[in-house]
Amino acid sequence: MLKKCLLLLLFVHFSYSQKDLALIPKPSKVIFEKGNFILNENTKILLTNSEFQNEVDLFNQYLKSNNGFELQVVNNSKSPINTIEIQKEDSSNSSLDFYKLNVTTSQIQIKASRNIGVFYAFQTLQQLLPIQKNEKFILPCLIIEDQPKYAWRGMHLDCARHFFPVDFVKKYIDYLAMYKFNTFHWHLTDDQGWRIEIKKYPKLTEIGAYRNGSMIGHYSDQKFDDKRYGGFYTQEEIKDVVAYAAQRHITIVPEIEMPGHAVAALAAYPEYSCTGGPFEVGKIWGVLDDVFCPKDETFTFLENILSEVMTLFPSEYIHIGGDECPKIRWKKCSHCQKRMKDENLKDEHELQSYFIQRIEKFVNRKGRKIIGWDEILEGGLAPNAAVMSWRGTEGGIAAAKQKHFVVMSPGSHCYFDHYQGNPKNEPIAFGGYTPVEKVYAFNPSPKELTSEEAKYILGAQANLWTEYIETPSHVEYMIFPRMLALSEVVWGTSNPENYTDFQNRMLQHFEVLEQKGINFSKAVFDITTKVKATQKGILFELNSAKNSKNIRYTLDGTNPTINSLKYKSPIKISKNVTIKAAYFENEVQKSATTQQSFQINKATGKKIELMHQPNENYSHGGALTLVDGMVSKNKTLGKDWLGFSGKDLNASINLGKIETINKITVSVLESQGSWIYFPESIEVLVSNNGKEYESIAKISRDSIKLVDGKVFINCQTQKAQFVKVIATNFGKIPDGMPGAGSNAWLFVDEIGVE
């Protein structure tokens, strides 16, 4: 935690530089001038154009709330001294979001062509003001010229899995406004709950908004409670939230899921399914098999819903989901098969495309556009649809090349339901490992696109799915401080090569978050670790966001104290050991204790090559993860596992010399609800030259299941320098199993050679 005087000292200094300005997102251009401006209760806001009254009112609300006073607003002044003057600028010379903030010794000038520019100027000014109450504030003289790079700067909130009250939704919008986001993606319907009142179909909220229990703990635990859970937003509440967001120049994009993720709706109106039901609102997380049946009466039902939705939300885009739609019901449905025959559709993927295109035509007739997850590419993309690319960047690249607009939201960098620190120290999360630094490294414009194709990248957004997030406090923990990193990415001023600069500014914002009572994650203060392979073995590197020289560690499994070994350089690992480390400040432990055990074998730290690379979401540490000596002892899908979607593991390990081999160990994982399946088989091959391999053992999926993925293969004493391990992916998931029709995930951890 930072000392409370730190931020105040930052602003009362009389000498400023770029690094002193704790502005997030970093402005496009800052020019420092000599002198300071003193803002106090006598400062007036000179507003000659009432067009900007809303922005002035919001700024005064901020001052009143944070500093205890408001500024007088006048429409003329005999003298510009001690004023904040707002000037409307010709829009022909700048983008609509552009603003100029000029702080002189006598006044502050704000220039913009549109309200949104004035709003952003005030947001920047608010960040320049210290949060402590005072009679006067000293601001540096400077000129800021600023505008965003991307048109879509979004944050998402899933209110279907867990419901959040209107007051918190407004607070969430305030958070977006603080960091110049302009889009709020509101996920309102799913298998586990329908959250929006539809007047024409009251049972959607009477029945669909409530479930008779929820999962407890992680999906793999398969535990449930029996508590009735739910809630929904009335249309009046939605109108209020939409207006609240509009005041802050944030567009709300509603999501009404179709054709999948529809069980809550079907529980209320089972006649729009393939089987006729009955259905129960989903209690289990994941993807459920029952989906909307593409018959005419279903389209009428959905069009009536969308008509009411579009009346409530004035956004250009309406999100229709389109993701994770199982085809098992369609394959067995006589109506669906007839529809495919009548429309000359070759398979169920084309039937989904037909479904999306028919919905799109209706939305287009209403003067709106659809956006959907990247599965809407399958079977042919609807003519005017935009794509939100979540399964990686490939879908977004494909859509941009087809001249469709794209919002990048890959799980690898933009899923904030992933762990942001060591899973051992974090609250329950979906899986994956997405620390702040990884978010900051994201580039929404893939290098695979030409400059013309890149124009179709609207921007990016982070998604917060709430299966494991029940409270507003937990929501805050998962988005902060990662959304600060994303705000700078989508503003277009991030520089991953100078992450330290951003980190220093971010740490100063922690004081602001603390003052506002926001429950932000402090995982950046925890010890981060990295394993490096060398010719002499592996090195264990420890780092702290503040000062790595203040790390203390032990090698005997005891908890570190101020008297423990002082970390100076990466620790050489040559034998089995448990390392515990923590960051200390003023002789007091400030971080959680990081613990890591190493189990050394003949493969540890050796050169390893993969024929297929893991998915970006589950690739932390790369191939070395499989021979780093760290064996995962839990099923939290954080940074300990490599994940392969639809691909085999084919790993070749060079032991460096010919060794005697008696046993091979491999760890694999199964969690069917997450579409993770044990491999079909694991085969071990050996070689002396790395070219010709001999198979020495192969075990089946049934044998792997018997040992719950902790595989021990007896090699009956072999001599070899190279060991190859091939784990054959389960493949396409068959009907009747979670994720049917999709590629199975293969999760692998440590490979040991003994």
Order of alpha helices (4+ residues) and beta strands (2+ residues): alpha-beta-beta-alpha-beta-beta-beta-beta-alpha-beta-beta-alpha-beta-beta-beta-alpha-beta-beta-beta-beta-alpha-beta-alpha-alpha-beta-alpha-alpha-alpha-beta-beta-alpha-beta-alpha-beta-beta-alpha-alpha-beta-alpha-alpha-alpha-beta-beta-beta-beta-beta-beta-beta-beta-beta-beta-beta-beta-beta-alpha-beta-beta
